[in-house]
Amino acid sequence: MKIFALDPGLFIWSVITFLILVGLLYKFAFNPLMRMQKARQEEIHQSIHDAERLRDEAQELLASYKKQLAEAREEAAAIVDRARKASESTKAEVLEEARVQAEAMLAKARQQIERDTSRALQKIREEVADLTIAATEKVARVGLSKQDQLRLIQEAINEIDLSKVSEN
């Protein structure tokens, strides 16, 4: 019994069958498998490339949003600063207007005081003149002429020190 015997004819046919099988597998199985594997590899590379492109776009968008946010913050700060300056300016204008009005009221009050003082002094002069005439008539018991009356009034007025009256 020859279990391990080598038959050259069977060996050659086994090799030829093996080579045909390898050729058929190469043509109908290996090449399509290689193409599918190459297509899958290209698809993976394309997906990686798309993912990198999307990541870059996302980073650009993030940078753009950060820039817009920073600009918005700067603009908000500028608006707040302008509003603060405007309020300070308005406050200064209101204070200045109030000061001007107070000064105007004070000047008006001073003028009114001066007018009232002048009227009061004029009344005092008139009363002094009337009292002087009455006193002179009582003393003299004689009627004085109009010119004498005016002269006596003027002398009495000149003798009165009105500066002491206005200081009190």
Buried (B, 14 or more C-beta within 10 A) or exposed (E): EEEEEEEEEEEEEEEEEEEEEEEEEEEEEEEEEEEEEEEEEEEEEEEEEEEEEEEEEEEEEEEEEEEEEEEEEEEEEEEEEEEEEEEEEEEEEEEEEEEEEEEEEEEEEEEEEEEEEEEEBEEBBEEBBEEBBEEBEEEEEEEBEEEBBEEBBEEBBEEBEEEEEEEE
